[in-house]
Amino acid sequence: MSNRLKYSSPVASTSALWDLHSRRPGLVEDVLRHWDEERVDVVITPGFTMPAQRLGYPIYLAAAVGYFAVFNFLNFPAGCVPAGQETEEDQVNEIV
């Protein structure tokens, strides 16, 4: 896999952001080439890392977006399918 995918750095300026976006097509090609070499047909991940948060607890969301941010940046499509239902017990055991 390309070294371009092995590290990331914070975007410190508007020009750095535009530079990053200009490199996106190459990054997409690198990812798709790697998936092709590994014979990856589909990537299945949770739609989100946790159920919807209650108002007043946005601090938990910062860590939640990390794993799918790369898919958003690369503009890869996604879909969601139902996988179960939340119960009253789930509500009692939530992180507060």
N, C-alpha and C positions, 0 to 999 in steps of 0.2 A: 504494500500500500504506500502511496505517496507520503513523503514527509510533511506535506501540506496538511494532512489530516491528523498528524500525531500530536500536534500542540495547538494551542490557541492563545491569543493575547488580547488584552482589553483594547477596545477601539477608543483611542484618545482624541481623535479629531474628526471633523467631517470629511476631510480628504482621506483619512485612513479608512473611514467607513466606505467611501466610494471605491477605494482600492480593493477592499474586501469583497464588495459586491461585483467588481469587475473580474475577480478571480473565481466567482461562483461557478460559471460554466465548466471550468477545469476541475473544480472539486466534484461537481456532479459526475463528470466523466470518470474521475478516479473511483468514486464510490460504486458506480455502476459496473466498471471494469472489475473491481474487486469482488463484487457480488457475483458477477458472471464467472470469474475464476473459481469461486467457492461454491458455485451452482446454487445460489440462493434464488428461490422463486418468489418468496413472500416473507415479509417481516411482520410478525404478530407481537404486538405489545399492548399493554393496557391503554385505554383511551386517555387516562389521567392517573396520577399516582395516588389519588384519594378521592373520596366522595366530595361533593360540594361543601365548601366551608361555610360556617355560620358567619354572619356579619360580625366584625370586630376581631377576626382572627386572620388577617391577611399575611401575617409574618410566616405562616406555614406554607404559603404559596411559593416563596422564593426558591426553595429547594425542589419544589414539585415540577418546575418547568424544565429542569436541566436535561432530562433524558430525551425529550422530544424536540428540543430547540433546534437541533441539527436537522431534523426532518423538515421543520418549518423553513429554516434558512435555505436548504437545498430545494425547496418547493416540491417535495415529494407528496403525492396524494395520500389521503388516509380516509378510513371509514370506521364506523362504530357499529357493533351489533350487540344486542342485549345478551347478558351472560348471567343473569340472576336478579333477585330482588332484595332490597334492604329490609331488614326486620326490626322490630322494636329492640331486640337484644343488640343489634348493631348500633342503635342510637345510644344505648346505655354505655357501650364500650368505646365511644368515640374519644379522641384526644381533645382535651380542653386546655 
